[in-house]
Amino acid sequence: MFDYQAPAELLRDRVILITGANRGIGAALAKGCAALGARVILQGRDATALNQVCAEILASGGQAAEPLILDLENADEAAYAAAAERLQQEYGRLDGLVHNAGLLGPRVLLERTPAEALAQVMQVNVLAGFALTQALLPLLKASGDASVVFTSSSVGRKGRAGWGAYSVSKFATEGLMQVWAEELAEAAIRVNSVNPGGTRTAMRAAAYPAEDPARVPAPDAILPVYLYLLGPDSRGTTGQALNAQ
């Protein structure tokens, strides 16, 4: 596991937006950030699930978290602008942005991958990350110490047969991270990617239906790398492809 022990109140009063925060890694990270003092915004399209995570955060003593209902598969420029305007009015800045939401898509060879399936996966895994980052740039620049984290994969760093659209999307994610890191360096916005590795999530279960879930770490176990990147200890770290495990 990534060797980092987050100090208490590491993220005190930092405003952090996490996409795909209704379950799995996103939900665990939202709770972890809130426990360290952050004001967390949870993006998703399932209002009931997001409200449940917000309630759990409040019940555990974290600062009140806020759901952000936004459908990354169908959102247009106006939807991203509206989300940015809402956060501008409520917070005035954004200290952390974690792109965690993603689609697996069909796990088949590229020659059997329908073009529409590739387009759908690219929309959620790449284009949404680009559009949301672009829309939130003024808020990130207002932070003075902002961190953007893209979720990658081992199959986005070395191609693997049978991972089709997902692998292609994660290679694109790595490229997106690197370009943003170069372009935002002077704005004091660090941009990095994290490969979570095998983690006990619904996506993992869909990719490996025969696997015993107990053989892979729970989402809570892989949070240290994310917490490191979101806190001040990672200042100066940008353009890096890191591993949670």
Secondary structure by P-SEA (a helix, b strand, c coil): ccbbbbcccccccbbbbbccccccaaaaaaaaaaaaccbbbbbcccaaaaaaaaaaaaaacccbbbbbbbccccccaaaaaaaaaaaaaccccccbbbccccccccccccccccaaaaaaaaaaacaaaaaaaaaaaaaaaaacbbbbbbbbccccccccccccaaaaaaaaaaaaaaaaaaaaccccbbbbcccccccccaaaaaacccccccccccccccaaaaaaaaccccccccccccccc
